[in-house]
């Protein structure tokens, strides 16, 4: 496999996208955890913590998609 082969370029692009998704999930987890879980976690989340985490994650994904679309439209 050549360094300039389409297969290698495709593989590199897939890995780059996978790394971006992993980074987004990590940042979202950290931000939402800090916002929604204020005390020591128990064996399960309270209803308010679960609702907050779900809402936070949904808003984070929506904003990320909006930002991506904005960057794509600028190119």
N, CA, C and O atoms as CSV, one atom per row, in Angstrom:
chain,resi,resn,atom,element,x,y,z
A,1,UNK,N,N,0.854,-1.176,0.000
A,1,UNK,CA,C,0.000,0.000,0.000
A,1,UNK,C,C,0.899,1.237,0.000
A,1,UNK,O,O,1.758,1.389,0.868
A,2,UNK,N,N,0.698,2.096,-0.957
A,2,UNK,CA,C,1.459,3.332,-1.104
A,2,UNK,C,C,0.943,4.379,-0.116
A,2,UNK,O,O,-0.223,4.363,0.277
A,3,UNK,N,N,1.832,5.281,0.272
A,3,UNK,CA,C,1.425,6.346,1.195
A,3,UNK,C,C,0.410,7.291,0.565
A,3,UNK,O,O,-0.324,7.970,1.283
A,4,UNK,N,N,0.356,7.345,-0.741
A,4,UNK,CA,C,-0.579,8.227,-1.442
A,4,UNK,C,C,-1.777,7.477,-2.009
A,4,UNK,O,O,-2.553,8.050,-2.774
A,5,UNK,N,N,-1.940,6.222,-1.654
A,5,UNK,CA,C,-3.031,5.426,-2.211
A,5,UNK,C,C,-4.380,5.934,-1.693
A,5,UNK,O,O,-4.478,6.415,-0.564
A,6,UNK,N,N,-5.400,5.825,-2.514
A,6,UNK,CA,C,-6.743,6.242,-2.074
A,6,UNK,C,C,-7.224,5.467,-0.846
A,6,UNK,O,O,-7.916,6.016,0.011
A,7,UNK,N,N,-6.850,4.184,-0.769
A,7,UNK,CA,C,-7.274,3.373,0.376
A,7,UNK,C,C,-6.680,3.909,1.675
A,7,UNK,O,O,-7.368,4.002,2.691
A,8,UNK,N,N,-5.389,4.262,1.630
A,8,UNK,CA,C,-4.739,4.789,2.824
A,8,UNK,C,C,-5.311,6.156,3.191
A,8,UNK,O,O,-5.531,6.440,4.368
A,9,UNK,N,N,-5.548,6.989,2.207
A,9,UNK,CA,C,-6.122,8.314,2.459
A,9,UNK,C,C,-7.514,8.173,3.077
A,9,UNK,O,O,-7.870,8.921,3.988
A,10,UNK,N,N,-8.293,7.222,2.584
A,10,UNK,CA,C,-9.625,6.970,3.124
A,10,UNK,C,C,-9.536,6.490,4.573
A,10,UNK,O,O,-10.288,6.945,5.435
A,11,UNK,N,N,-8.620,5.579,4.827
A,11,UNK,CA,C,-8.428,5.071,6.179
A,11,UNK,C,C,-8.013,6.190,7.134
A,11,UNK,O,O,-8.513,6.272,8.256
A,12,UNK,N,N,-7.105,7.043,6.689
A,12,UNK,CA,C,-6.653,8.165,7.516
A,12,UNK,C,C,-7.801,9.137,7.802
A,12,UNK,O,O,-7.919,9.648,8.915
A,13,UNK,N,N,-8.635,9.387,6.812
A,13,UNK,CA,C,-9.783,10.277,7.002
A,13,UNK,C,C,-10.775,9.673,7.995
A,13,UNK,O,O,-11.324,10.387,8.835
A,14,UNK,N,N,-11.006,8.373,7.906
A,14,UNK,CA,C,-11.907,7.700,8.850
A,14,UNK,C,C,-11.367,7.783,10.272
A,14,UNK,O,O,-12.122,8.033,11.212
A,15,UNK,N,N,-10.071,7.577,10.430
A,15,UNK,CA,C,-9.458,7.644,11.763
A,15,UNK,C,C,-9.511,9.068,12.319
A,15,UNK,O,O,-9.714,9.272,13.516
A,16,UNK,N,N,-9.328,10.036,11.445
A,16,UNK,CA,C,-9.411,11.438,11.856
A,16,UNK,C,C,-10.821,11.760,12.346
A,16,UNK,O,O,-10.989,12.420,13.372
A,17,UNK,N,N,-11.828,11.295,11.616
A,17,UNK,CA,C,-13.215,11.524,12.021
A,17,UNK,C,C,-13.527,10.801,13.326
A,17,UNK,O,O,-14.231,11.337,14.181
A,18,UNK,N,N,-13.010,9.595,13.479
A,18,UNK,CA,C,-13.226,8.838,14.718
A,18,UNK,C,C,-12.599,9.575,15.909
A,18,UNK,O,O,-13.193,9.632,16.985
A,19,UNK,N,N,-11.417,10.130,15.717
A,19,UNK,CA,C,-10.749,10.877,16.785
A,19,UNK,C,C,-11.534,12.130,17.142
A,19,UNK,O,O,-11.620,12.496,18.314
A,20,UNK,N,N,-12.106,12.790,16.141
A,20,UNK,CA,C,-12.908,13.992,16.404
A,20,UNK,C,C,-14.159,13.648,17.208
A,20,UNK,O,O,-14.527,14.375,18.131
A,21,UNK,N,N,-14.811,12.539,16.860
A,21,UNK,CA,C,-16.007,12.110,17.597
A,21,UNK,C,C,-15.631,11.767,19.039
A,21,UNK,O,O,-16.332,12.158,19.972
A,22,UNK,N,N,-14.542,11.049,19.222
A,22,UNK,CA,C,-14.100,10.697,20.574
A,22,UNK,C,C,-13.801,11.945,21.395
A,22,UNK,O,O,-14.141,12.006,22.577
A,23,UNK,N,N,-13.171,12.934,20.782
A,23,UNK,CA,C,-12.868,14.173,21.486
A,23,UNK,C,C,-14.152,14.908,21.860
A,23,UNK,O,O,-14.268,15.441,22.964
A,24,UNK,N,N,-15.113,14.936,20.940
A,24,UNK,CA,C,-16.386,15.600,21.224
A,24,UNK,C,C,-17.115,14.918,22.376
A,24,UNK,O,O,-17.645,15.586,23.264
A,25,UNK,N,N,-17.138,13.601,22.361
A,25,UNK,CA,C,-17.806,12.855,23.437
A,25,UNK,C,C,-17.118,13.117,24.771
A,25,UNK,O,O,-17.787,13.281,25.791
A,26,UNK,N,N,-15.801,13.159,24.773
A,26,UNK,CA,C,-15.056,13.418,25.995
A,26,UNK,C,C,-15.360,14.814,26.545
A,26,UNK,O,O,-15.587,14.975,27.744
A,27,UNK,N,N,-15.362,15.810,25.678
A,27,UNK,CA,C,-15.654,17.180,26.113
A,27,UNK,C,C,-17.093,17.303,26.600
A,27,UNK,O,O,-17.365,17.958,27.606
A,28,UNK,N,N,-18.013,16.665,25.875
A,28,UNK,CA,C,-19.416,16.712,26.263
A,28,UNK,C,C,-19.620,16.044,27.618
A,28,UNK,O,O,-20.330,16.570,28.476
A,29,UNK,N,N,-19.003,14.900,27.805
A,29,UNK,CA,C,-19.126,14.185,29.074
A,29,UNK,C,C,-18.623,15.033,30.230
A,29,UNK,O,O,-19.271,15.124,31.273
A,30,UNK,N,N,-17.473,15.647,30.042
A,30,UNK,CA,C,-16.891,16.477,31.089
A,30,UNK,C,C,-17.768,17.687,31.390
A,30,UNK,O,O,-18.054,17.980,32.551
A,31,UNK,N,N,-18.196,18.390,30.337
A,31,UNK,CA,C,-19.009,19.593,30.532
A,31,UNK,C,C,-20.345,19.262,31.187
A,31,UNK,O,O,-20.763,19.942,32.125
A,32,UNK,N,N,-21.009,18.231,30.703
A,32,UNK,CA,C,-22.323,17.876,31.243
A,32,UNK,C,C,-22.218,17.312,32.655
A,32,UNK,O,O,-23.078,17.574,33.496
A,33,UNK,N,N,-21.187,16.554,32.912
A,33,UNK,CA,C,-20.990,16.018,34.265
A,33,UNK,C,C,-20.817,17.163,35.258
A,33,UNK,O,O,-21.457,17.187,36.310
A,34,UNK,N,N,-19.942,18.117,34.913
A,34,UNK,CA,C,-19.690,19.245,35.802
A,34,UNK,C,C,-20.952,20.081,36.027
A,34,UNK,O,O,-21.156,20.619,37.115
A,35,UNK,N,N,-21.782,20.189,35.015
A,35,UNK,CA,C,-23.000,20.989,35.116
A,35,UNK,C,C,-24.105,20.274,35.888
A,35,UNK,O,O,-24.821,20.901,36.669
A,36,UNK,N,N,-24.246,18.978,35.677
A,36,UNK,CA,C,-25.437,18.260,36.148
A,36,UNK,C,C,-25.240,17.444,37.432
A,36,UNK,O,O,-26.194,17.258,38.187
A,37,UNK,N,N,-24.047,16.966,37.687
A,37,UNK,CA,C,-23.812,16.119,38.858
A,37,UNK,C,C,-23.074,16.964,39.889
A,37,UNK,O,O,-21.863,17.166,39.804
A,38,UNK,N,N,-23.833,17.451,40.862
A,38,UNK,CA,C,-23.269,18.402,41.815
A,38,UNK,C,C,-22.732,17.748,43.078
A,38,UNK,O,O,-21.850,18.306,43.729
A,39,UNK,N,N,-23.231,16.605,43.428
A,39,UNK,CA,C,-22.766,15.922,44.625
A,39,UNK,C,C,-22.024,14.650,44.269
A,39,UNK,O,O,-21.705,14.404,43.106
A,40,UNK,N,N,-21.758,13.851,45.279
A,40,UNK,CA,C,-21.114,12.557,45.044
A,40,UNK,C,C,-22.130,11.637,44.377
A,40,UNK,O,O,-23.253,11.500,44.861
A,41,UNK,N,N,-21.747,11.010,43.276
A,41,UNK,CA,C,-22.704,10.138,42.585
A,41,UNK,C,C,-23.036,8.905,43.419
A,41,UNK,O,O,-22.171,8.325,44.075
A,42,UNK,N,N,-24.300,8.523,43.376
A,42,UNK,CA,C,-24.736,7.315,44.047
A,42,UNK,C,C,-24.693,6.146,43.093
A,42,UNK,O,O,-23.938,6.154,42.121
A,43,UNK,N,N,-25.502,5.141,43.372
A,43,UNK,CA,C,-25.525,3.965,42.502
A,43,UNK,C,C,-26.252,4.253,41.193
A,43,UNK,O,O,-26.063,3.539,40.208
A,44,UNK,N,N,-27.082,5.294,41.176
A,44,UNK,CA,C,-27.726,5.726,39.935
A,44,UNK,C,C,-28.013,7.217,40.040
A,44,UNK,O,O,-28.022,7.787,41.131
A,45,UNK,N,N,-28.249,7.842,38.881
A,45,UNK,CA,C,-28.520,9.264,38.855
A,45,UNK,C,C,-29.929,9.548,39.369
A,45,UNK,O,O,-30.842,8.740,39.197
A,46,UNK,N,N,-30.089,10.703,40.000
A,46,UNK,CA,C,-31.439,11.129,40.379
A,46,UNK,C,C,-32.188,11.507,39.108
A,46,UNK,O,O,-31.581,11.654,38.048
A,47,UNK,N,N,-33.498,11.664,39.213
A,47,UNK,CA,C,-34.297,12.048,38.045
A,47,UNK,C,C,-33.843,13.387,37.481
A,47,UNK,O,O,-33.767,13.557,36.264
A,48,UNK,N,N,-33.540,14.337,38.363
A,48,UNK,CA,C,-33.123,15.657,37.887
A,48,UNK,C,C,-31.735,15.588,37.232
A,48,UNK,O,O,-31.493,16.267,36.234
A,49,UNK,N,N,-30.824,14.774,37.784
A,49,UNK,CA,C,-29.503,14.610,37.165
A,49,UNK,C,C,-29.626,13.954,35.796
A,49,UNK,O,O,-28.982,14.389,34.841
A,50,UNK,N,N,-30.445,12.915,35.691
A,50,UNK,CA,C,-30.626,12.216,34.421
A,50,UNK,C,C,-31.222,13.145,33.373
A,50,UNK,O,O,-30.784,13.154,32.223
A,51,UNK,N,N,-32.221,13.926,33.769
A,51,UNK,CA,C,-32.842,14.869,32.835
A,51,UNK,C,C,-31.839,15.940,32.409
A,51,UNK,O,O,-31.777,16.304,31.234
A,52,UNK,N,N,-31.071,16.435,33.344
A,52,UNK,CA,C,-30.057,17.448,33.040
A,52,UNK,C,C,-28.998,16.888,32.089
A,52,UNK,O,O,-28.631,17.547,31.117
A,53,UNK,N,N,-28.512,15.692,32.358
A,53,UNK,CA,C,-27.504,15.073,31.498
A,53,UNK,C,C,-28.040,14.849,30.084
A,53,UNK,O,O,-27.341,15.100,29.102
A,54,UNK,N,N,-29.274,14.380,29.990
A,54,UNK,CA,C,-29.864,14.146,28.677
A,54,UNK,C,C,-30.014,15.460,27.916
A,54,UNK,O,O,-29.663,15.537,26.739
A,55,UNK,N,N,-30.529,16.488,28.575
A,55,UNK,CA,C,-30.712,17.785,27.937
A,55,UNK,C,C,-29.369,18.396,27.543
A,55,UNK,O,O,-29.230,18.936,26.445
A,56,UNK,N,N,-28.399,18.313,28.419
A,56,UNK,CA,C,-27.073,18.867,28.156
A,56,UNK,C,C,-26.434,18.179,26.952
A,56,UNK,O,O,-25.897,18.851,26.072
A,57,UNK,N,N,-26.485,16.870,26.906
A,57,UNK,CA,C,-25.892,16.125,25.793
A,57,UNK,C,C,-26.590,16.467,24.485
A,57,UNK,O,O,-25.936,16.635,23.456
A,58,UNK,N,N,-27.906,16.570,24.520
A,58,UNK,CA,C,-28.655,16.897,23.306
A,58,UNK,C,C,-28.274,18.296,22.806
A,58,UNK,O,O,-28.057,18.485,21.609
A,59,UNK,N,N,-28.193,19.263,23.702
A,59,UNK,CA,C,-27.815,20.633,23.316
A,59,UNK,C,C,-26.378,20.679,22.800
A,59,UNK,O,O,-26.084,21.403,21.849
A,60,UNK,N,N,-25.499,19.923,23.412
A,60,UNK,CA,C,-24.095,19.902,22.981
A,60,UNK,C,C,-23.988,19.368,21.555
A,60,UNK,O,O,-23.270,19.934,20.731
A,61,UNK,N,N,-24.696,18.286,21.264
A,61,UNK,CA,C,-24.667,17.702,19.923
A,61,UNK,C,C,-25.289,18.673,18.920
A,61,UNK,O,O,-24.751,18.860,17.828
A,62,UNK,N,N,-26.411,19.289,19.278
A,62,UNK,CA,C,-27.053,20.244,18.380
A,62,UNK,C,C,-26.118,21.411,18.057
A,62,UNK,O,O,-26.015,21.821,16.901
A,63,UNK,N,N,-25.445,21.938,19.060
A,63,UNK,CA,C,-24.530,23.054,18.836
A,63,UNK,C,C,-23.331,22.618,17.999
A,63,UNK,O,O,-22.875,23.370,17.138
A,64,UNK,N,N,-22.825,21.436,18.237
A,64,UNK,CA,C,-21.700,20.929,17.446
A,64,UNK,C,C,-22.090,20.790,15.980
A,64,UNK,O,O,-21.313,21.143,15.092
A,65,UNK,N,N,-23.282,20.281,15.726
A,65,UNK,CA,C,-23.759,20.131,14.346
A,65,UNK,C,C,-23.950,21.508,13.698
A,65,UNK,O,O,-23.610,21.693,12.529
A,66,UNK,N,N,-24.482,22.456,14.437
A,66,UNK,CA,C,-24.683,23.802,13.926
A,66,UNK,C,C,-23.347,24.449,13.561
A,66,UNK,O,O,-23.225,25.086,12.514
A,67,UNK,N,N,-22.363,24.285,14.413
A,67,UNK,CA,C,-21.028,24.843,14.161
A,67,UNK,C,C,-20.400,24.180,12.940
A,67,UNK,O,O,-19.809,24.863,12.104
A,68,UNK,N,N,-20.521,22.855,12.826
A,68,UNK,CA,C,-19.969,22.147,11.664
A,68,UNK,C,C,-20.614,22.638,10.377
A,68,UNK,O,O,-19.920,22.875,9.389
A,69,UNK,N,N,-21.941,22.794,10.378
A,69,UNK,CA,C,-22.636,23.270,9.193
A,69,UNK,C,C,-22.187,24.676,8.830
A,69,UNK,O,O,-22.023,25.007,7.656
A,70,UNK,N,N,-21.992,25.490,9.845
A,70,UNK,CA,C,-21.534,26.865,9.607
A,70,UNK,C,C,-20.151,26.866,8.958
A,70,UNK,O,O,-19.926,27.593,7.990
A,71,UNK,N,N,-19.233,26.072,9.472
A,71,UNK,CA,C,-17.885,25.989,8.883
A,71,UNK,C,C,-17.951,25.457,7.460
A,71,UNK,O,O,-17.237,25.948,6.586
A,72,UNK,N,N,-18.795,24.464,7.213
A,72,UNK,CA,C,-18.914,23.905,5.870
A,72,UNK,C,C,-19.447,24.936,4.888
A,72,UNK,O,O,-19.017,24.975,3.735
A,73,UNK,N,N,-20.374,25.767,5.331
A,73,UNK,CA,C,-20.944,26.783,4.436
A,73,UNK,C,C,-19.935,27.894,4.149
A,73,UNK,O,O,-20.055,28.583,3.136
A,74,UNK,N,N,-18.951,28.078,5.016
A,74,UNK,CA,C,-17.938,29.113,4.809
A,74,UNK,C,C,-16.892,28.675,3.800
A,74,UNK,O,O,-16.199,29.517,3.228
A,75,UNK,N,N,-16.763,27.379,3.570
A,75,UNK,CA,C,-15.727,26.883,2.662
A,75,UNK,C,C,-16.159,26.944,1.228
A,75,UNK,O,O,-15.400,26.562,0.337
